[in-house]
Amino acid sequence: MQGLLVIVFPFALLLFALAMEKVQTNLDRLSVGRAQVDEFLESADQTDVSNLAKTGLPAALDELRNRRSGGRDDD
């Protein structure tokens, strides 16, 4: 039984590490930098603050940029 554990544990640990790397990648993609927060706070109005409360900073910042660019969607 211990021999099986010695064989299985490294593979389980490897799979866990790979899963956590994927989670970290998704979190990094969704994270917002200090410059983006400063940009938002300098030019946000009541609508932008409402969007921030409803959808979070990345979506509110995208909405602000879309409104600034005349409604163009850069996706």
C-alpha positions as CSV (number, residue, x, y, z in Angstrom):
1,M,0.0,0.0,0.0
2,Q,2.8,2.4,0.8
3,G,4.5,1.5,-2.4
4,L,1.4,2.6,-4.3
5,L,1.3,5.8,-2.4
6,V,4.9,6.5,-3.3
7,I,4.1,6.0,-7.0
8,V,0.8,7.9,-7.1
9,F,1.6,10.9,-4.9
10,P,4.1,12.6,-7.2
11,F,1.6,12.4,-10.1
12,A,-1.2,13.8,-8.0
13,L,1.1,16.6,-6.8
14,L,2.0,17.3,-10.5
15,L,-1.6,17.5,-11.5
16,F,-2.4,19.8,-8.6
17,A,0.4,22.1,-9.6
18,L,-0.8,22.2,-13.2
19,A,-4.3,23.0,-12.1
20,M,-3.1,25.8,-9.8
21,E,-1.0,27.2,-12.6
22,K,-4.1,27.4,-14.8
23,V,-6.0,29.2,-11.9
24,Q,-3.1,31.6,-11.5
25,T,-3.1,32.4,-15.2
26,N,-6.8,33.2,-15.2
27,L,-6.4,35.4,-12.1
28,D,-3.5,37.2,-13.7
29,R,-5.6,37.8,-16.9
30,L,-8.4,39.3,-14.8
31,S,-6.2,41.4,-12.5
32,V,-6.0,45.2,-12.9
33,G,-2.8,47.2,-12.5
34,R,-2.3,50.4,-10.5
35,A,-2.1,52.5,-13.7
36,Q,-5.5,51.2,-14.8
37,V,-7.0,52.0,-11.4
38,D,-5.6,55.5,-11.5
39,E,-6.9,56.1,-15.0
40,F,-10.4,54.9,-13.9
41,L,-10.4,57.1,-10.8
42,E,-9.3,60.2,-12.7
43,S,-12.0,60.1,-15.3
44,A,-14.9,58.1,-13.8
45,D,-18.4,59.6,-13.5
46,Q,-21.5,58.3,-11.7
47,T,-22.3,55.8,-14.5
48,D,-18.8,54.4,-14.3
49,V,-18.9,54.0,-10.6
50,S,-22.3,52.2,-11.0
51,N,-20.7,49.9,-13.5
52,L,-17.8,49.3,-11.2
53,A,-20.2,48.2,-8.4
54,K,-22.1,45.9,-10.7
55,T,-19.5,44.3,-12.9
56,G,-16.1,44.9,-11.3
57,L,-13.2,47.1,-12.4
58,P,-12.0,45.3,-15.6
59,A,-15.5,45.5,-17.2
60,A,-16.1,49.1,-15.9
61,L,-12.8,50.2,-17.4
62,D,-13.6,48.6,-20.7
63,E,-17.0,50.4,-20.7
64,L,-15.3,53.7,-20.0
65,R,-12.8,53.2,-22.8
66,N,-15.5,52.2,-25.2
67,R,-17.5,55.3,-24.4
68,R,-14.4,57.5,-24.7
69,S,-13.6,56.0,-28.2
70,G,-17.1,56.8,-29.5
71,G,-18.7,53.4,-28.9
72,R,-16.1,51.4,-30.9
73,D,-15.6,47.8,-29.7
74,D,-11.9,46.9,-29.8
75,D,-12.5,43.1,-29.2
